[in-house]
């Protein structure tokens, strides 16, 4: 375990620890006195997040709770999750739900939206019970880029996966994404270099994975990036540099707006 942690200070300091710290600082994700629930799914991203958040406690005075939701795993899947947490020294609490069963029954063809919504609600509720005001998720840079493109292609809207979000249903709660600047490839390289094998959830969409919209977007991005290495950065920068004078319309807390609203002024 010590060698795995040391790798974040040495071989992977530049590709993992540095972008993690950059996101924490740039978006003010962690403050002294915080009590944060790190949501551990069992995959490489959330396990890495747990280790980096523990490491951050050496320089910032805050508390951590590590939560893992059992959405209805097979026994082997749950044991793999618990074993990896023990091996990495993560004091994880597992709570049970029936998310996978509900998703299979109510949205068998396209369960992802319902599953994600239910998971988020359970995580907020469990974090709140433990006195946490923030939940940390393991979404990374590639997730953020893919989300922008999916919104354009399939949602007909310009939107970003924000690194910090206030909860609409749990007063005073926030969601943070400290891996926002970490590349997925770097996480995979870290796991492989340390001989780590992580479980995937028993998601009902796994059988359809090659045909999901996110997988298609991931493949598209890879082909575009092969010709232009700045493609992903340009996509994410596009939602940082929106010029409302050059869009047909937008919406905010006051409602919908059109470029025609001020055209004759």
N, C-alpha and C positions, 0 to 999 in steps of 0.2 A: 504493500500500500504506500509506503513512504516513497518508493521510487516513482510511482504513478503521480503522486503529488509533486515530487521534485521536477518531473518532466514539464509541469506547468510553469515552473520558475526558470527552467533552462531551455531545453530543446523547443518547447512550444510557447515560450514567453512572448515571442513576437507575433505569432499567428493566433494565439488564443487569449492569453492574459492581457496583453496590451489593448486589443480592441474591446475586450470586456470592460476594462477600467475606463477606456475612452467613453463608452456608452454610459456608464454609471455617472461619470463626471459631466458629460455634455448635456445629458437630459435630467440631471439631479434625481437619479433613481433611488439612491439610498442616502439617508440622513442619520446622524447620531440620534440614538433613542428609538429608532424604528424597531418594530417587531414584524418580521417578514416571513410569510409561509412560502417556502420553495416547493413548487409542485413537481413531483418526481413521477414520470410516467413509466420509467424503466428503460427508455431508449437512451442512446448516447448523448443526445443534446441536454436532456434534463439532468442526467448524472454528472455531466461536465459542469453544468450550471451550479449544482449543489456544491461541488468541490471549489469552484471559483468564489462562490458566496462565502464559504467557510474561510477561504484565504483572505477575503476582503475584511473579515473581522479583525485581522491583525493591524489594520490601519484605520478602521471606522468602528466606533462603539455602537453596535446594534445587535439585536437578538434574531435568531433563526429558528424556525420550526420546519421540519421536512415532512410533507404530506404526500402520500401516494394513495390514489383511489383504485380500489379493485372494482372495476365496472362489471365483473362477471367472468374473470379469467378462469381458464382451466387450472387445476391445481398445480401443474408443472409451470405454468406461466407465472403464477403468484410466487412460487418458491424461487424461480429464477430472479424475479424482481427483488425479493428479500435477501437472497444470497449475494447479489451484486452490491446491495446497500451495505451489508455486513462487511464484505470484502474491501469496500472503499471507505469504510468508517463513517457512514452516513446514518445518524440515529433517526431512522425513518418510522413514521406512524402510518399504518395502512388502515383505511376505512372502506367499508363495503357499500356498493350501490348495485342497481340492476340496469345500468345505462345500456349495456350491450343488448340485453333482452328486449328492452323497450325499443331501441333503434332497429333491431331486426324485425320486430313485429309491426311497427308503425311506418317505417320507411325502408323497406328491404332493398329497393333498387338504388336509392340515394340517401344513405343513412348519415352522411358526414355532418350536415348542418345540424340535425337534431342531436346527434351524439355530442358535438362540440358545445352546443348550447347547454345541454344537460350537465356535461362535465364541468363547465365553467360555474354553473350555479351551485353544484355540490362543493366545488373547491372554495368558492367565496363563503359559503355557509360554514364549512368546517374550519376555515381560517378564522372567521369571526368568532367562533366558539372558543378558539384558543387565544383570543386577544390580539390577533394580527390585524393590521390595517392595510397591508399590502400583500398581494400574491405575485410571485415571480414565476414566469413561464419561460420555457427553453426555446422560443422561436428565434431564429437566427437571420442573418443578412439575406440568404437565399429565399427564405420564407417571405421576407418583406418585399423583395423584388417580384417574386411570383404573384403575390397578392395584388400588386399594382396592375400587372398585366392581366390577371384574371378579371379584375374589376372592369378594365377596358373592354376585353374581348367578350366576356360573358355577362357582365353586369351593366354595361353601358354607362359607366360612371368612372370618374377619377377619384380614387381613394387610396389611402395608405394604411398599412399595418403600423399603428403608432407605437412608439417605445414606452409610452406611459398613458394610461387611460383611467378616467374616473368611472367607477361603477354606477350604473343607472339605477340599480335595484338594491344595493347595499350601501347605505349612507356612510360616507367617510372612508370607503374602501377604494383602493387603487390596484390596477394591474400594471406590472412593469415587465420589460423584456430586456434584461441586461446583456444578452448575447446578440443584440441588434446589429453589431458590426462584425460579428464572427462568421467566417465562411464555413459552409457545410463540409467542404473538402478538408479543411483544417481539422474539424472535429473527427472526421473519419480517419485521417492520418494519425491523430493522437490515439484513438482507440486501437488501431492496428499496431502501432508502435509499442503499445503496452499490453498487447495480447488480450484485449478486453472484448468480450462477446456480450452484446446486449439483446434482450428480448424485445420482440415487437408485440403489440397488443393483439388480442383475438378479435380484431375489428371485422365486422361483417362486410366491409368494403374491400378487404384484402384480396379477395378472389377477383375483384374488378379493378385492381390497382393499375394495371397497364392501360386501362381505358378511362381513368378518372381525368377530369379537366386539369387538376394540378399536375399530374404526370405528363400530360400533353404539353402544358406550358413549360414544364421543366425541360422536356426534350427540345422544344422550340428555342428556349433560351440558350441551351448548350450549343445548338447549331449556329445561332447568331453570334455567340461569344467566340466561337471557333474562328470567325472571320474578323471580329472586332472585340478586343478584350475589354472595351469600355462600355459595352452594351448594358450590362447590369447596373453599373454606376450611373449611366445616363438615365435609365428608367427610374431609379430611386431619386435621383436629383430632380427629375421632372416634377415630382410631387412636393419638392422643396421650393420650386421656383415658378409656381403658378401665377401667371399674370392675368388678373380678372378682367383687364381691359381687352384681352384677346381670347376670351372664351364666350361661347354662345349664352351660357347661363351658369348659375351656381346657386347653392342653398346654404343658409346658415340658421342661427337661432331665430332670426326674424322672418324666415320663410324663403320662398324662391325668388330669384332675381334674373333678369334678362339684360343683355347688353343694350337692348332698346330702351331700358328704363332711364338711362342718362344720355341717350344718343343725341337728343336735340338740345341739351344744355349748353 
